Amino acid sequence: MRLPVLLCVLVSLCAAPGPVAGADRSCSDLRQFYTGKGFTSERVPQTEISGEHLRMCPQGPTCCTSAMEEDLAGLSTKETEGLIREAGRSLQAVFNGLHRSFDMYFTELHGRSERSLQEVLSPLGPLYSQNSRLYGDLYTDLRQYYRGSALNLDENLSEFWSRLLERTFKASVSLSEDYLECVAKQQETLRPFGDVPRDMKAKVIRAFVTARSFVQGLLVSTDVVRKVSQVSLSPECERALMKLLYCPHCRGMASAKPCSSYCANVMKGCLANQADLNPEWQNLIDTMIQVASSFSTEPSLDVVLSSIPVRIYEAVHYLQENMDTFTAKVYQTCGTPGEPGTGSPTPHEQKKKKSGSLTASEYKPSPTAGLRLEMQVSDLSSKLREMRQYWIQLSLALCGKLAPGGNSQDKCWNGITKARYLPEVMGDGLANQINNPEVELDITKPDMTIRQQIMQLKIMSNRLKNALDGNDVDFQDASDDISGSGSGMCVGGQCPRSRPGLYAYSPDNNRVRGAAAFQSEQNLIVFFILLRLHMS
């Protein structure tokens, strides 16, 4: 009867993990480590067991059960994803800081320029005091445009000069609406304000387009980092992370640090899709640096904003000085007021008021303002350069956090034992992982969330390049998908006034170019959606 009992004992030992024959190594160290990670000690065997049950770690004598292996695998993923999100939050904080700094600077410039209106324009007398709302509306439009409102800055500036001409001309001669319409049709050639409107329009549009696009670039970059940092790691990555981080503990080699090259291959495989952001990310950062540098290009951003009241004064002064000539040309074209259908001259025609001449070419902001702009551009550019390599440096940064001290190439954990790691380190990006020995990846199936963010980076880069050329681009669609921070909203839910006005200078064709650029972006998005449907 003793023989069958012995056979039963042997069969039971082979059928389930148990203490290794001839070995009684204690699992107390692993128990302490395992419970220190927040797990219950009941799952830890007292001594080593055979490791045939292990699915992720090399099989052999171990203190890890299947349940422990699963627990530690999940923990390795959770910890790595936590570090990725932490790194992402740090990067977002830098972008948010840049946004706050530039927004505060630009808003102060805008406010200081608006507050100087009264001082600069008060010599115009009633032309300023009776039309203060007109000047205030201009600054409101500029502020709303910077904040992302879907208004056409070119048209709004043209409307401003048209309304200012009406007020200035009617101050000298009482005219009917029909007569004013005739005047409006001749203004392109009559140039009542000289070259100021055209010159000021070009500079103001360029300044506000670049400023708005730069802010949008910061917001889009922040949003891309946030969304990509939340992408979950794959099951294949989880197995590789378990083998990298916690299999040494299961094999009784807790003191062995992962080989640096081994960790690099694991992280390059786990973050292959994230690394594919790098080309478009660098393109966006480089373009944003170009835009930031353009702020100090003559005429600099502070000069353009600060000189707006001076340019308006210069324009009105020009018309006042040349009112007789301008009026004669208008009469020649539209008829003399007082004739049937033309309106009547006022019985007390105002004489032009002489005032001191102040030109924009003479106006310079304080040296302190120029120094502050220089410091602002320098700070923006240097911080943006630091972020340029983020997506390909992330894998190395994670290795520094998760597996420090693995530089001893002959005594490090190589995934099997404590020895040199022989495979070569893979390149960055999904396509370079085809022969990655640590993480199995299907390089034909990229992560679609990350592909969407690559598209966002590409679209934003194109918009910034348009802005560098001074082209007005509509950001309304982009602002709906950013952070909900308020950018891109019309004040109080009301978009800018639409007035079928008289355009002193016909709007340039920037709106057409902006629409063409936007249509191109839409075509790219449609192509992307079709690609996604094809691959699903």
Secondary structure, DSSP 8 states (H G I E B T S, - for coil): -HHHHHHHHHHHHHHS--B-TT---B-HHHHHHHHHTT--GGGS-SB-B--TT-SSS-SSSBS--HHHHHHHHHHHHHHHHHHHHHHHHHHHHHHHHHHHHHHHHHHHHHHHHHHTHHHHHGGGTHHHHTTHHHHHHHHHHHHHHHHT----HHHHHHHHHHHHHHHHHHTTS---HHHHHHHHHHHHHH-TTTTHHHHHHHHHHHHHHHHHHHHHHHHHHHHHHHHHHT----HHHHHHHHHHHTHHHHTT-TT--B-HHHHHHHHHHHTHHHHTTHHHHHHHHHHHHHHHHHTTSSS-HHHHHHTHHHHHHHHHHHHHHTHHHHHHHHHHHH--TTSTTT----SS-----------GGG----HHHHHHHHHHHHHHHHHHHHTTTHHHHHHHHHHHHHSTT---TTSSB-SSSBS---S----SSGGGGTT-SSS---TTS--HHHHHHHHHHHHHHHHHHHHHTT-----HHHHTTS--SSTT--GGG----------SS---THHHHHHHHHHHHHHHHHHHHHHHHHH-
